[in-house]
């Protein structure tokens, strides 16, 4: 955060320098009020750039086994440019580094879900996906497995067969496949 703050300050200096050069080239014909306007324009441009580029910068640093499943985009009245291009404020990831297929029931796969927001700590939890039935259950401390490998004390969420979470969690597995045509 401190680096972004310094980048915004430096963009203000860049805007001021640009205006000073333009005033010099115009031999003072440009009005003096352009100096604070140039500072503000430089800083605003840097803020907009940082807001829009954070998701791409975050994704560039992800390991190969972590996949983006969804992005939450928003439009905010005090950022009018978001009505032209919505701003990504949250990314939901499927972390297949912790993926485990159930030995008893090969259609079940356990994987991690990560929620990352722009100015928030990363939050993660584990989910169990039923690749054959196209459903998901989030695991808690009270979750146990029965003899058939099915979790107890969970709430199952039905998913569409083409749901990106289900596709990412179940793809590449030798044990289970997403059932098509249901």
matplotlib code that plots the C-alpha trace (Angstrom):
import matplotlib.pyplot as plt

x = [0.0, 2.9, 4.3, 1.0, 0.9, 4.4, 3.4, 0.5, 2.7, 5.3, 2.5, 1.6, 5.2, 5.0, 1.9, 3.4, 6.6, 4.6, 2.6, 5.8, 7.4, 4.3, 4.2, 7.9, 7.4, 4.4, 6.5, 4.1, 0.9, -0.7, -2.5, -0.9, -3.9, -2.8, -0.1, -2.4, -4.7, -1.8, -0.9, -4.4, -4.7, -1.5, -2.6, -6.1, -4.7, -2.4, -5.2, -7.4, -4.6, -3.9, -7.5, -8.0, -4.6, -4.7, -6.6, -4.2, -1.2, -2.6, -3.4, 0.1, 1.5, -0.7, 0.7, -0.3, -2.7, -4.7, -7.4, -9.8, -13.4, -15.2, -14.7, -17.0, -17.3, -18.9, -20.0, -19.7, -21.2, -18.1, -16.0, -17.9, -15.4, -16.7, -19.9, -17.8, -15.6, -16.7, -14.1, -13.1, -13.3, -13.1, -11.6, -12.8, -10.2, -10.1, -6.9, -6.1, -2.8, -4.8, -7.1, -7.8, -10.0, -12.1, -10.8, -14.2, -16.3, -14.2, -16.8, -16.0, -13.1, -11.9, -10.3, -9.7, -11.6, -9.9, -11.6, -9.4, -10.6, -8.6, -8.0, -8.8, -7.0, -7.2, -9.9, -9.9, -11.9, -12.3, -15.1, -16.2, -17.4, -19.6, -18.5, -21.2, -24.1, -22.9, -23.0, -20.8, -20.6, -18.4, -16.6, -16.6, -15.1, -18.1, -18.0, -17.3, -17.3, -19.5, -18.4, -19.4, -17.2, -20.1, -19.8, -22.2, -23.6, -23.1, -25.4, -25.2, -25.5, -26.7, -24.5, -25.0, -23.1, -21.0, -20.4, -16.8, -16.1, -17.2, -15.3, -12.1, -12.3, -13.2, -11.2, -8.1, -9.1, -8.7, -11.3, -14.4, -15.9, -18.7, -21.7, -23.0, -26.6, -28.3]
y = [0.0, 2.4, 1.7, 2.6, 5.8, 6.7, 6.0, 8.4, 11.1, 10.5, 10.7, 14.1, 15.3, 13.9, 15.9, 19.0, 18.5, 18.0, 21.3, 23.2, 22.0, 22.9, 26.4, 26.9, 25.8, 28.1, 31.0, 31.5, 31.6, 28.7, 29.8, 29.2, 27.2, 24.4, 23.4, 22.2, 20.7, 18.8, 17.5, 16.4, 14.8, 12.8, 11.6, 10.7, 8.8, 6.8, 6.0, 4.8, 2.7, 1.1, 0.3, -1.4, -3.2, -4.8, -7.9, -8.5, -8.0, -10.4, -13.0, -12.8, -14.0, -17.0, -20.5, -22.7, -24.8, -21.8, -20.8, -17.8, -19.0, -15.7, -11.9, -9.5, -6.2, -3.1, 0.3, 3.1, 6.6, 8.3, 6.6, 7.6, 5.9, 2.5, 3.0, 2.8, -0.1, -1.9, -2.2, -5.7, -5.6, -9.3, -12.4, -15.9, -18.7, -22.5, -23.7, -27.1, -27.3, -28.9, -31.0, -34.6, -37.2, -39.3, -42.9, -44.4, -42.2, -41.2, -38.6, -36.4, -34.0, -31.7, -28.4, -25.0, -21.8, -18.4, -15.0, -12.0, -8.4, -5.3, -4.0, -7.0, -10.0, -13.2, -15.6, -19.3, -22.4, -26.0, -27.2, -30.6, -31.0, -33.9, -34.1, -36.6, -34.7, -31.2, -29.9, -28.3, -28.4, -26.0, -27.8, -26.6, -27.8, -30.0, -31.8, -35.6, -38.3, -41.4, -44.9, -44.0, -41.0, -38.5, -35.6, -35.2, -32.0, -30.0, -28.1, -29.1, -26.3, -27.5, -26.1, -25.9, -28.5, -25.7, -23.9, -22.6, -23.7, -27.3, -27.4, -26.2, -28.5, -31.6, -31.2, -33.2, -35.8, -39.5, -40.4, -38.4, -36.5, -34.0, -35.8, -34.2, -33.8, -33.8]
z = [0.0, 0.7, -2.7, -4.3, -2.3, -3.4, -7.0, -6.7, -5.3, -8.1, -10.7, -9.2, -9.7, -13.3, -14.0, -12.6, -14.6, -17.8, -17.2, -16.4, -19.6, -21.6, -20.0, -20.8, -24.5, -24.8, -23.3, -20.5, -22.6, -20.7, -17.5, -14.1, -12.8, -15.1, -12.6, -9.9, -12.6, -14.0, -10.5, -9.9, -13.4, -12.9, -9.5, -10.6, -13.7, -11.4, -9.0, -11.9, -13.3, -9.9, -9.3, -12.7, -12.8, -9.3, -10.5, -13.4, -11.2, -8.6, -11.2, -12.7, -9.4, -8.9, -9.0, -12.0, -9.9, -8.7, -11.2, -11.4, -11.2, -10.9, -10.7, -9.0, -10.9, -9.6, -10.7, -8.1, -8.3, -6.9, -9.6, -12.7, -15.0, -13.6, -15.6, -18.7, -17.6, -14.4, -11.7, -10.4, -6.6, -5.8, -7.3, -6.4, -7.0, -7.0, -5.4, -6.8, -4.9, -2.1, -4.4, -3.2, -4.8, -2.4, -2.5, -1.5, -3.8, -6.8, -7.9, -4.9, -4.9, -2.1, -3.1, -1.8, -2.5, -2.0, -1.9, -2.6, -2.4, -3.3, 0.2, 2.3, 3.6, 1.7, 2.9, 2.1, 2.9, 1.6, -0.5, -1.6, -5.2, -6.4, -10.0, -11.0, -9.4, -10.1, -6.5, -3.9, -0.1, 2.0, 4.8, 8.4, 11.6, 12.3, 8.9, 9.1, 6.4, 6.6, 5.4, 1.8, 1.7, 1.8, 4.2, 7.1, 8.5, 5.3, 3.0, -0.7, -3.3, -6.7, -9.6, -13.3, -15.3, -16.9, -13.6, -13.6, -10.0, -10.8, -14.1, -12.5, -9.5, -11.5, -14.7, -15.1, -12.6, -13.4, -10.9, -11.6, -14.5, -14.7, -16.0, -19.2, -20.4, -16.9]

ax = plt.figure().add_subplot(projection="3d")
ax.plot(x, y, z, "-o")
ax.set_aspect("equal")
plt.show()
